Amino acid sequence: MISDDPPEEAYGIVLIADGRIIAGIPDISDNKDEVESLTRLLNELKVEPCHFEDVVEDYLTDFTI
């Protein structure tokens, strides 16, 4: 069934290197603060591009500090 309700806002994250988007994950969460926290963590840890998606997945599923 198609709903007339507007879609909920969801936030994603992109990986930018040398001014280019090289990876992205849309619709991570509808919680902007959570996505901003994840972004800060990725930047602080200087996560390599090859690990970007894995770290985001771990953060969302079972990551604890």
All heavy atoms as a GROMACS GRO file, in nm:
protein
  511
    1MET      N    1   0.084  -0.117   0.000
    1MET     CA    2   0.000   0.000   0.000
    1MET      C    3   0.089   0.124   0.000
    1MET      O    4   0.186   0.132   0.075
    1MET     CB    5  -0.091  -0.002   0.123
    1MET     CG    6  -0.167   0.127   0.141
    1MET     SD    7  -0.275   0.120   0.284
    1MET     CE    8  -0.426   0.081   0.202
    2ILE      N    9   0.055   0.220  -0.081
    2ILE     CA   10   0.130   0.345  -0.090
    2ILE      C   11   0.072   0.444   0.009
    2ILE      O   12  -0.049   0.464   0.016
    2ILE     CB   13   0.124   0.402  -0.233
    2ILE    CG1   14   0.191   0.304  -0.330
    2ILE    CG2   15   0.192   0.538  -0.240
    2ILE    CD1   16   0.181   0.344  -0.473
    3SER      N   17   0.160   0.507   0.084
    3SER     CA   18   0.118   0.603   0.186
    3SER      C   19   0.127   0.744   0.133
    3SER      O   20   0.215   0.778   0.054
    3SER     CB   21   0.207   0.588   0.310
    3SER     OG   22   0.180   0.691   0.401
    4ASP      N   23   0.034   0.829   0.177
    4ASP     CA   24   0.039   0.970   0.142
    4ASP      C   25   0.125   1.050   0.240
    4ASP      O   26   0.146   1.168   0.222
    4ASP     CB   27  -0.103   1.030   0.141
    4ASP     CG   28  -0.186   0.976   0.026
    4ASP    OD1   29  -0.128   0.941  -0.078
    4ASP    OD2   30  -0.309   0.971   0.041
    5ASP      N   31   0.176   0.982   0.344
    5ASP     CA   32   0.260   1.049   0.442
    5ASP      C   33   0.395   1.083   0.379
    5ASP      O   34   0.448   1.003   0.301
    5ASP     CB   35   0.284   0.959   0.563
    5ASP     CG   36   0.156   0.929   0.639
    5ASP    OD1   37   0.064   1.013   0.635
    5ASP    OD2   38   0.149   0.823   0.703
    6PRO      N   39   0.449   1.199   0.413
    6PRO     CA   40   0.582   1.231   0.358
    6PRO      C   41   0.686   1.136   0.416
    6PRO      O   42   0.671   1.086   0.528
    6PRO     CB   43   0.606   1.374   0.408
    6PRO     CG   44   0.514   1.394   0.522
    6PRO     CD   45   0.398   1.302   0.501
    7PRO      N   46   0.791   1.107   0.338
    7PRO     CA   47   0.894   1.017   0.390
    7PRO      C   48   0.965   1.079   0.509
    7PRO      O   49   0.979   1.200   0.518
    7PRO     CB   50   0.989   1.000   0.272
    7PRO     CG   51   0.963   1.117   0.184
    7PRO     CD   52   0.821   1.157   0.208
    8GLU      N   53   1.008   0.995   0.602
    8GLU     CA   54   1.083   1.044   0.716
    8GLU      C   55   1.222   1.085   0.670
    8GLU      O   56   1.278   1.025   0.579
    8GLU     CB   57   1.093   0.936   0.823
    8GLU     CG   58   0.961   0.908   0.890
    8GLU     CD   59   0.978   0.815   1.009
    8GLU    OE1   60   1.081   0.824   1.076
    8GLU    OE2   61   0.887   0.737   1.031
    9GLU      N   62   1.275   1.186   0.734
    9GLU     CA   63   1.409   1.231   0.701
    9GLU      C   64   1.511   1.133   0.758
    9GLU      O   65   1.500   1.090   0.872
    9GLU     CB   66   1.430   1.369   0.761
    9GLU     CG   67   1.550   1.441   0.707
    9GLU     CD   68   1.547   1.587   0.748
    9GLU    OE1   69   1.553   1.615   0.869
    9GLU    OE2   70   1.539   1.672   0.658
   10ALA      N   71   1.607   1.097   0.677
   10ALA     CA   72   1.713   1.008   0.721
   10ALA      C   73   1.847   1.068   0.678
   10ALA      O   74   1.856   1.134   0.575
   10ALA     CB   75   1.696   0.869   0.663
   11TYR      N   76   1.948   1.042   0.757
   11TYR     CA   77   2.080   1.098   0.731
   11TYR      C   78   2.176   0.988   0.690
   11TYR      O   79   2.170   0.877   0.739
   11TYR     CB   80   2.132   1.169   0.857
   11TYR     CG   81   2.043   1.282   0.899
   11TYR    CD1   82   1.941   1.262   0.991
   11TYR    CD2   83   2.058   1.408   0.844
   11TYR    CE1   84   1.856   1.366   1.028
   11TYR    CE2   85   1.975   1.513   0.881
   11TYR     CZ   86   1.874   1.491   0.973
   11TYR     OH   87   1.791   1.594   1.008
   12GLY      N   88   2.265   1.022   0.599
   12GLY     CA   89   2.367   0.931   0.552
   12GLY      C   90   2.504   0.993   0.572
   12GLY      O   91   2.518   1.099   0.634
   13ILE      N   92   2.603   0.928   0.517
   13ILE     CA   93   2.740   0.975   0.533
   13ILE      C   94   2.816   0.946   0.404
   13ILE      O   95   2.788   0.848   0.336
   13ILE     CB   96   2.806   0.906   0.654
   13ILE    CG1   97   2.936   0.973   0.691
   13ILE    CG2   98   2.824   0.759   0.631
   13ILE    CD1   99   2.990   0.928   0.826
   14VAL      N  100   2.907   1.035   0.368
   14VAL     CA  101   2.991   1.013   0.251
   14VAL      C  102   3.137   1.022   0.291
   14VAL      O  103   3.173   1.091   0.386
   14VAL     CB  104   2.961   1.112   0.136
   14VAL    CG1  105   2.823   1.092   0.080
   14VAL    CG2  106   2.982   1.256   0.180
   15LEU      N  107   3.220   0.953   0.216
   15LEU     CA  108   3.364   0.957   0.233
   15LEU      C  109   3.420   1.040   0.120
   15LEU      O  110   3.398   1.008   0.003
   15LEU     CB  111   3.421   0.815   0.231
   15LEU     CG  112   3.572   0.801   0.235
   15LEU    CD1  113   3.628   0.860   0.364
   15LEU    CD2  114   3.612   0.656   0.221
   16ILE      N  115   3.491   1.147   0.155
   16ILE     CA  116   3.546   1.237   0.056
   16ILE      C  117   3.698   1.234   0.066
   16ILE      O  118   3.755   1.246   0.174
   16ILE     CB  119   3.496   1.382   0.078
   16ILE    CG1  120   3.344   1.386   0.065
   16ILE    CG2  121   3.563   1.478  -0.021
   16ILE    CD1  122   3.282   1.519   0.100
   17ALA      N  123   3.763   1.214  -0.049
   17ALA     CA  124   3.910   1.216  -0.055
   17ALA      C  125   3.950   1.298  -0.178
   17ALA      O  126   3.893   1.281  -0.286
   17ALA     CB  127   3.966   1.075  -0.064
   18ASP      N  128   4.043   1.387  -0.157
   18ASP     CA  129   4.090   1.473  -0.266
   18ASP      C  130   3.974   1.547  -0.333
   18ASP      O  131   3.972   1.563  -0.455
   18ASP     CB  132   4.169   1.393  -0.369
   18ASP     CG  133   4.293   1.328  -0.310
   18ASP    OD1  134   4.356   1.390  -0.222
   18ASP    OD2  135   4.326   1.215  -0.350
   19GLY      N  136   3.876   1.588  -0.253
   19GLY     CA  137   3.764   1.665  -0.304
   19GLY      C  138   3.661   1.585  -0.382
   19GLY      O  139   3.571   1.644  -0.442
   20ARG      N  140   3.673   1.453  -0.381
   20ARG     CA  141   3.578   1.368  -0.453
   20ARG      C  142   3.508   1.274  -0.357
   20ARG      O  143   3.570   1.224  -0.263
   20ARG     CB  144   3.649   1.282  -0.558
   20ARG     CG  145   3.719   1.357  -0.668
   20ARG     CD  146   3.791   1.264  -0.764
   20ARG     NE  147   3.868   1.163  -0.692
   20ARG     CZ  148   3.880   1.036  -0.728
   20ARG    NH1  149   3.823   0.992  -0.836
   20ARG    NH2  150   3.951   0.951  -0.657
   21ILE      N  151   3.381   1.249  -0.383
   21ILE     CA  152   3.309   1.149  -0.306
   21ILE      C  153   3.352   1.012  -0.358
   21ILE      O  154   3.336   0.982  -0.476
   21ILE     CB  155   3.157   1.166  -0.319
   21ILE    CG1  156   3.114   1.300  -0.258
   21ILE    CG2  157   3.083   1.049  -0.253
   21ILE    CD1  158   2.967   1.333  -0.279
   22ILE      N  159   3.407   0.931  -0.269
   22ILE     CA  160   3.453   0.798  -0.314
   22ILE      C  161   3.370   0.684  -0.256
   22ILE      O  162   3.382   0.571  -0.300
   22ILE     CB  163   3.603   0.777  -0.284
   22ILE    CG1  164   3.634   0.789  -0.136
   22ILE    CG2  165   3.687   0.876  -0.363
   22ILE    CD1  166   3.776   0.751  -0.100
   23ALA      N  167   3.288   0.715  -0.156
   23ALA     CA  168   3.198   0.613  -0.100
   23ALA      C  169   3.088   0.685  -0.023
   23ALA      O  170   3.106   0.799   0.020
   23ALA     CB  171   3.273   0.519  -0.007
   24GLY      N  172   2.977   0.619  -0.009
   24GLY     CA  173   2.867   0.677   0.066
   24GLY      C  174   2.769   0.572   0.112
   24GLY      O  175   2.756   0.466   0.050
   25ILE      N  176   2.706   0.603   0.224
   25ILE     CA  177   2.603   0.514   0.277
   25ILE      C  178   2.482   0.601   0.310
   25ILE      O  179   2.487   0.682   0.403
   25ILE     CB  180   2.652   0.440   0.403
   25ILE    CG1  181   2.780   0.362   0.372
   25ILE    CG2  182   2.542   0.348   0.457
   25ILE    CD1  183   2.846   0.302   0.494
   26PRO      N  184   2.374   0.587   0.236
   26PRO     CA  185   2.255   0.668   0.262
   26PRO      C  186   2.170   0.610   0.375
   26PRO      O  187   2.184   0.493   0.412
   26PRO     CB  188   2.179   0.661   0.129
   26PRO     CG  189   2.216   0.527   0.074
   26PRO     CD  190   2.359   0.502   0.119
   27ASP      N  191   2.085   0.693   0.428
   27ASP     CA  192   1.981   0.649   0.522
   27ASP      C  193   2.034   0.566   0.639
   27ASP      O  194   1.979   0.462   0.672
   27ASP     CB  195   1.872   0.570   0.449
   27ASP     CG  196   1.810   0.648   0.335
   27ASP    OD1  197   1.800   0.771   0.347
   27ASP    OD2  198   1.772   0.586   0.234
   28ILE      N  199   2.138   0.614   0.703
   28ILE     CA  200   2.194   0.544   0.818
   28ILE      C  201   2.100   0.552   0.937
   28ILE      O  202   2.075   0.454   1.005
   28ILE     CB  203   2.332   0.600   0.856
   28ILE    CG1  204   2.433   0.566   0.748
   28ILE    CG2  205   2.378   0.548   0.991
   28ILE    CD1  206   2.569   0.630   0.768
   29SER      N  207   2.047   0.672   0.961
   29SER     CA  208   1.963   0.691   1.079
   29SER      C  209   1.878   0.816   1.061
   29SER      O  210   1.916   0.907   0.986
   29SER     CB  211   2.051   0.708   1.203
   29SER     OG  212   1.975   0.740   1.316
   30ASP      N  213   1.766   0.820   1.131
   30ASP     CA  214   1.688   0.943   1.133
   30ASP      C  215   1.734   1.034   1.248
   30ASP      O  216   1.681   1.142   1.268
   30ASP     CB  217   1.538   0.913   1.144
   30ASP     CG  218   1.502   0.839   1.271
   30ASP    OD1  219   1.592   0.802   1.348
   30ASP    OD2  220   1.383   0.816   1.293
   31ASN      N  221   1.836   0.990   1.320
   31ASN     CA  222   1.891   1.066   1.432
   31ASN      C  223   2.017   1.139   1.385
   31ASN      O  224   2.124   1.080   1.370
   31ASN     CB  225   1.924   0.970   1.547
   31ASN     CG  226   1.975   1.042   1.669
   31ASN    OD1  227   2.042   1.145   1.661
   31ASN    ND2  228   1.945   0.986   1.785
   32LYS      N  229   2.003   1.268   1.361
   32LYS     CA  230   2.114   1.349   1.309
   32LYS      C  231   2.234   1.347   1.404
   32LYS      O  232   2.348   1.337   1.359
   32LYS     CB  233   2.066   1.492   1.288
   32LYS     CG  234   2.170   1.583   1.228
   32LYS     CD  235   2.114   1.722   1.206
   32LYS     CE  236   2.220   1.815   1.147
   32LYS     NZ  237   2.166   1.950   1.129
   33ASP      N  238   2.210   1.354   1.534
   33ASP     CA  239   2.320   1.354   1.631
   33ASP      C  240   2.401   1.225   1.623
   33ASP      O  241   2.524   1.228   1.635
   33ASP     CB  242   2.267   1.374   1.774
   33ASP     CG  243   2.209   1.512   1.796
   33ASP    OD1  244   2.251   1.607   1.726
   33ASP    OD2  245   2.121   1.526   1.882
   34GLU      N  246   2.334   1.113   1.603
   34GLU     CA  247   2.403   0.984   1.593
   34GLU      C  248   2.495   0.982   1.470
   34GLU      O  249   2.609   0.937   1.478
   34GLU     CB  250   2.304   0.870   1.587
   34GLU     CG  251   2.369   0.734   1.575
   34GLU     CD  252   2.269   0.620   1.569
   34GLU    OE1  253   2.158   0.637   1.519
   34GLU    OE2  254   2.307   0.513   1.618
   35VAL      N  255   2.446   1.031   1.358
   35VAL     CA  256   2.526   1.032   1.236
   35VAL      C  257   2.642   1.130   1.250
   35VAL      O  258   2.754   1.101   1.205
   35VAL     CB  259   2.438   1.064   1.113
   35VAL    CG1  260   2.523   1.074   0.987
   35VAL    CG2  261   2.331   0.956   1.095
   36GLU      N  262   2.619   1.244   1.313
   36GLU     CA  263   2.728   1.338   1.336
   36GLU      C  264   2.833   1.278   1.430
   36GLU      O  265   2.954   1.298   1.409
   36GLU     CB  266   2.676   1.469   1.392
   36GLU     CG  267   2.601   1.550   1.288
   36GLU     CD  268   2.542   1.678   1.343
   36GLU    OE1  269   2.528   1.692   1.467
   36GLU    OE2  270   2.507   1.765   1.261
   37SER      N  271   2.791   1.204   1.530
   37SER     CA  272   2.884   1.137   1.621
   37SER      C  273   2.967   1.034   1.546
   37SER      O  274   3.090   1.024   1.565
   37SER     CB  275   2.806   1.070   1.734
   37SER     OG  276   2.891   0.999   1.818
   38LEU      N  277   2.904   0.957   1.460
   38LEU     CA  278   2.975   0.859   1.378
   38LEU      C  279   3.075   0.929   1.287
   38LEU      O  280   3.190   0.884   1.273
   38LEU     CB  281   2.875   0.777   1.296
   38LEU     CG  282   2.932   0.684   1.191
   38LEU    CD1  283   3.030   0.584   1.252
   38LEU    CD2  284   2.819   0.614   1.117
   39THR      N  285   3.037   1.039   1.228
   39THR     CA  286   3.126   1.114   1.140
   39THR      C  287   3.249   1.162   1.216
   39THR      O  288   3.362   1.149   1.168
   39THR     CB  289   3.051   1.234   1.078
   39THR    OG1  290   2.939   1.186   1.005
   39THR    CG2  291   3.141   1.313   0.985
   40ARG      N  292   3.228   1.216   1.336
   40ARG     CA  293   3.341   1.261   1.418
   40ARG      C  294   3.435   1.144   1.449
   40ARG      O  295   3.556   1.156   1.440
   40ARG     CB  296   3.292   1.326   1.546
   40ARG     CG  297   3.245   1.468   1.528
   40ARG     CD  298   3.221   1.537   1.662
   40ARG     NE  299   3.117   1.472   1.741
   40ARG     CZ  300   2.986   1.492   1.726
   40ARG    NH1  301   2.943   1.575   1.633
   40ARG    NH2  302   2.900   1.429   1.803
   41LEU      N  303   3.378   1.030   1.485
   41LEU     CA  304   3.457   0.913   1.517
   41LEU      C  305   3.542   0.869   1.397
   41LEU      O  306   3.662   0.842   1.411
   41LEU     CB  307   3.367   0.798   1.563
   41LEU     CG  308   3.438   0.668   1.598
   41LEU    CD1  309   3.525   0.687   1.723
   41LEU    CD2  310   3.336   0.558   1.622
   42LEU      N  311   3.481   0.861   1.280
   42LEU     CA  312   3.554   0.822   1.159
   42LEU      C  313   3.669   0.918   1.132
   42LEU      O  314   3.780   0.876   1.096
   42LEU     CB  315   3.459   0.817   1.038
   42LEU     CG  316   3.356   0.705   1.040
   42LEU    CD1  317   3.249   0.732   0.935
   42LEU    CD2  318   3.420   0.570   1.018
   43ASN      N  319   3.644   1.047   1.150
   43ASN     CA  320   3.749   1.146   1.127
   43ASN      C  321   3.859   1.136   1.232
   43ASN      O  322   3.978   1.142   1.198
   43ASN     CB  323   3.691   1.287   1.124
   43ASN     CG  324   3.614   1.315   0.997
   43ASN    OD1  325   3.649   1.267   0.890
   43ASN    ND2  326   3.507   1.392   1.009
   44GLU      N  327   3.822   1.121   1.358
   44GLU     CA  328   3.921   1.112   1.466
   44GLU      C  329   4.010   0.989   1.450
   44GLU      O  330   4.130   0.995   1.475
   44GLU     CB  331   3.852   1.108   1.602
   44GLU     CG  332   3.790   1.240   1.642
   44GLU     CD  333   3.702   1.228   1.766
   44GLU    OE1  334   3.705   1.122   1.834
   44GLU    OE2  335   3.631   1.325   1.795
   45LEU      N  336   3.950   0.879   1.410
   45LEU     CA  337   4.026   0.755   1.393
   45LEU      C  338   4.100   0.747   1.260
   45LEU      O  339   4.181   0.656   1.238
   45LEU     CB  340   3.933   0.633   1.405
   45LEU     CG  341   3.866   0.614   1.541
   45LEU    CD1  342   3.768   0.497   1.535
   45LEU    CD2  343   3.969   0.594   1.650
   46LYS      N  344   4.071   0.842   1.172
   46LYS     CA  345   4.132   0.845   1.038
   46LYS      C  346   4.117   0.709   0.970
   46LYS      O  347   4.214   0.647   0.924
   46LYS     CB  348   4.278   0.888   1.046
   46LYS     CG  349   4.294   1.028   1.099
   46LYS     CD  350   4.437   1.071   1.107
   46LYS     CE  351   4.440   1.211   1.167
   46LYS     NZ  352   4.574   1.259   1.192
   47VAL      N  353   3.993   0.664   0.964
   47VAL     CA  354   3.960   0.533   0.907
   47VAL      C  355   3.997   0.531   0.759
   47VAL      O  356   3.963   0.622   0.684
   47VAL     CB  357   3.811   0.501   0.927
   47VAL    CG1  358   3.770   0.376   0.852
   47VAL    CG2  359   3.779   0.488   1.075
   48GLU      N  360   4.069   0.428   0.719
   48GLU     CA  361   4.109   0.411   0.579
   48GLU      C  362   3.984   0.383   0.495
   48GLU      O  363   3.891   0.315   0.540
   48GLU     CB  364   4.207   0.294   0.566
   48GLU     CG  365   4.340   0.318   0.631
   48GLU     CD  366   4.422   0.424   0.561
   48GLU    OE1  367   4.414   0.435   0.437
   48GLU    OE2  368   4.496   0.496   0.630
   49PRO      N  369   3.984   0.432   0.370
   49PRO     CA  370   3.868   0.411   0.283
   49PRO      C  371   3.826   0.264   0.269
   49PRO      O  372   3.707   0.234   0.263
   49PRO     CB  373   3.913   0.468   0.149
   49PRO     CG  374   4.012   0.574   0.187
   49PRO     CD  375   4.084   0.518   0.308
   50CYS      N  376   3.922   0.173   0.269
   50CYS     CA  377   3.889   0.032   0.253
   50CYS      C  378   3.813  -0.024   0.374
   50CYS      O  379   3.751  -0.130   0.365
   50CYS     CB  380   4.013  -0.052   0.225
   50CYS     SG  381   4.136  -0.049   0.356
   51HIS      N  382   3.817   0.047   0.487
   51HIS     CA  383   3.749   0.002   0.608
   51HIS      C  384   3.623   0.082   0.640
   51HIS      O  385   3.552   0.051   0.736
   51HIS     CB  386   3.844   0.010   0.728
   51HIS     CG  387   3.965  -0.074   0.715
   51HIS    ND1  388   3.962  -0.212   0.708
   51HIS    CD2  389   4.095  -0.040   0.705
   51HIS    CE1  390   4.084  -0.258   0.694
   51HIS    NE2  391   4.167  -0.155   0.692
   52PHE      N  392   3.596   0.184   0.561
   52PHE     CA  393   3.485   0.277   0.585
   52PHE      C  394   3.352   0.206   0.609
   52PHE      O  395   3.289   0.223   0.713
   52PHE     CB  396   3.476   0.374   0.467
   52PHE     CG  397   3.356   0.463   0.467
   52PHE    CD1  398   3.344   0.569   0.556
   52PHE    CD2  399   3.254   0.443   0.375
   52PHE    CE1  400   3.234   0.653   0.553
   52PHE    CE2  401   3.143   0.526   0.371
   52PHE     CZ  402   3.133   0.631   0.461
   53GLU      N  403   3.310   0.124   0.515
   53GLU     CA  404   3.179   0.058   0.526
   53GLU      C  405   3.175  -0.040   0.644
   53GLU      O  406   3.073  -0.049   0.713
   53GLU     CB  407   3.142  -0.011   0.395
   53GLU     CG  408   3.112   0.088   0.284
   53GLU     CD  409   3.072   0.022   0.154
   53GLU    OE1  410   3.058  -0.103   0.151
   53GLU    OE2  411   3.054   0.095   0.056
   54ASP      N  412   3.285  -0.110   0.667
   54ASP     CA  413   3.288  -0.205   0.778
   54ASP      C  414   3.277  -0.135   0.913
   54ASP      O  415   3.207  -0.182   1.003
   54ASP     CB  416   3.416  -0.289   0.775
   54ASP     CG  417   3.422  -0.383   0.656
   54ASP    OD1  418   3.314  -0.428   0.611
   54ASP    OD2  419   3.533  -0.410   0.608
   55VAL      N  420   3.346  -0.024   0.927
   55VAL     CA  421   3.341   0.051   1.053
   55VAL      C  422   3.200   0.107   1.076
   55VAL      O  423   3.148   0.100   1.187
   55VAL     CB  424   3.448   0.162   1.056
   55VAL    CG1  425   3.429   0.251   1.179
   55VAL    CG2  426   3.587   0.103   1.054
   56VAL      N  427   3.139   0.158   0.972
   56VAL     CA  428   3.001   0.210   0.986
   56VAL      C  429   2.908   0.096   1.026
   56VAL      O  430   2.826   0.111   1.117
   56VAL     CB  431   2.954   0.278   0.856
   56VAL    CG1  432   2.805   0.310   0.863
   56VAL    CG2  433   3.034   0.404   0.829
   57GLU      N  434   2.920  -0.018   0.962
   57GLU     CA  435   2.835  -0.133   0.995
   57GLU      C  436   2.856  -0.176   1.141
   57GLU      O  437   2.760  -0.201   1.214
   57GLU     CB  438   2.864  -0.250   0.901
   57GLU     CG  439   2.779  -0.370   0.930
   57GLU     CD  440   2.807  -0.488   0.838
   57GLU    OE1  441   2.883  -0.474   0.741
   57GLU    OE2  442   2.749  -0.595   0.864
   58ASP      N  443   2.983  -0.185   1.182
   58ASP     CA  444   3.011  -0.223   1.321
   58ASP      C  445   2.953  -0.123   1.419
   58ASP      O  446   2.896  -0.161   1.522
   58ASP     CB  447   3.162  -0.236   1.343
   58ASP     CG  448   3.223  -0.356   1.274
   58ASP    OD1  449   3.146  -0.444   1.228
   58ASP    OD2  450   3.346  -0.362   1.264
   59TYR      N  451   2.967   0.003   1.387
   59TYR     CA  452   2.914   0.109   1.474
   59TYR      C  453   2.763   0.094   1.493
   59TYR      O  454   2.710   0.108   1.602
   59TYR     CB  455   2.948   0.245   1.415
   59TYR     CG  456   2.898   0.362   1.495
   59TYR    CD1  457   2.974   0.416   1.598
   59TYR    CD2  458   2.773   0.420   1.469
   59TYR    CE1  459   2.929   0.524   1.673
   59TYR    CE2  460   2.728   0.528   1.543
   59TYR     CZ  461   2.806   0.580   1.644
   59TYR     OH  462   2.760   0.685   1.718
   60LEU      N  463   2.696   0.064   1.383
   60LEU     CA  464   2.550   0.057   1.386
   60LEU      C  465   2.498  -0.073   1.449
   60LEU      O  466   2.385  -0.077   1.497
   60LEU     CB  467   2.493   0.073   1.246
   60LEU     CG  468   2.518   0.208   1.182
   60LEU    CD1  469   2.472   0.206   1.037
   60LEU    CD2  470   2.448   0.319   1.260
   61THR      N  471   2.579  -0.178   1.448
   61THR     CA  472   2.528  -0.306   1.496
   61THR      C  473   2.578  -0.346   1.633
   61THR      O  474   2.501  -0.390   1.717
   61THR     CB  475   2.562  -0.419   1.397
   61THR    OG1  476   2.702  -0.424   1.375
   61THR    CG2  477   2.491  -0.400   1.264
   62ASP      N  478   2.710  -0.330   1.658
   62ASP     CA  479   2.758  -0.382   1.786
   62ASP      C  480   2.875  -0.303   1.844
   62ASP      O  481   2.947  -0.356   1.928
   62ASP     CB  482   2.795  -0.529   1.772
   62ASP     CG  483   2.908  -0.551   1.672
   62ASP    OD1  484   2.958  -0.455   1.613
   62ASP    OD2  485   2.944  -0.668   1.653
   63PHE      N  486   2.896  -0.183   1.803
   63PHE     CA  487   3.010  -0.105   1.850
   63PHE      C  488   2.983  -0.049   1.988
   63PHE      O  489   2.878   0.008   2.014
   63PHE     CB  490   3.037   0.011   1.754
   63PHE     CG  491   3.158   0.090   1.788
   63PHE    CD1  492   3.284   0.046   1.753
   63PHE    CD2  493   3.148   0.209   1.855
   63PHE    CE1  494   3.397   0.119   1.783
   63PHE    CE2  495   3.259   0.283   1.888
   63PHE     CZ  496   3.384   0.239   1.853
   64THR      N  497   3.077  -0.068   2.079
   64THR     CA  498   3.066  -0.008   2.211
   64THR      C  499   3.199   0.053   2.250
   64THR      O  500   3.305   0.003   2.212
   64THR     CB  501   3.026  -0.112   2.319
   64THR    OG1  502   3.122  -0.217   2.318
   64THR    CG2  503   2.888  -0.168   2.293
   65ILE      N  504   3.191   0.158   2.328
   65ILE     CA  505   3.312   0.226   2.377
   65ILE      C  506   3.323   0.201   2.525
   65ILE      O  507   3.228   0.206   2.597
   65ILE     CB  508   3.308   0.377   2.348
   65ILE    CG1  509   3.312   0.402   2.198
   65ILE    CG2  510   3.424   0.448   2.415
   65ILE    CD1  511   3.307   0.546   2.158
   0.00000   0.00000   0.00000
